[in-house]
Amino acid sequence: MAELGHVWHLSQSQAYAILKRLETRGDISVKVVEQEKLPARQLLRITAQGRRRFDEWMGDVSMNSRSIRLEFLTRLYFARIYKPEKAALIHQAQSEAVTATIDRLESLITNLPPEQQFNRFSLDLRLRQMKLIQEWMSDIKTNILDPLE
């Protein structure tokens, strides 16, 4: 998982808290394995419920630049490993969501009264971010997905 090191910054305590939450929700099971002369180890396994939640999450679409960077990239990473046949579909769904957001922002800017300068600059920044993400999505297709075909 070193390939996600610049995507996710997770401390050991955060990882343990997340794993505890997943166990409490029933998404993973924990089995304690005793070791001679060492502390007991915990063997973690994804449950059927956890697998269903993971599969649902794989079909999600991220809606803002932060979640696109974090969640979309992580979904694509796992798709390439566990469900390579779905990687292109995940990318396509995210690309369509980005395009829809661009269209919506362009419409908002067009219909904004001229005196609302601060709203215009705010929407313009979001629009520029989405257009950059759209270009970035194209690079991902070219460099990650097309070589898989």
CORLINPE-V419661 format. One line per field, one symbol per residue. ss: DSSP state (H for helix, E for strand, C for the rest). psi: psi as a letter, one per 20 degrees, with the letter a starting at -180 (. if undefined). A space follows every 10 residues. Layout:
ss=???
psi=???
This chain:
ss=CHHHCCCCCC CHHHHHHHHH HHHHHCCEEE EEEEECCEEE EEEEEECHHH HHHHHHHHCC CCCCHHHHHH HHHHHHHHHH HHCHHHHHHH HHHHHHHHHH HHHHHHHHHH CCCCCCHHHH HHHHHHHHHH HHHHHHHHHH HHHHHHHHC
psi=jhijhigpop rghgghgghg ghghijhqqp ppoqqpjqqq qpopqprggg gggggghhir pqirhghggg gghgghghgh ghmhiighhg ggggghhggh ggggghgggh jpqhimghgg hghgghgggh hghgghhghg gghgghih.
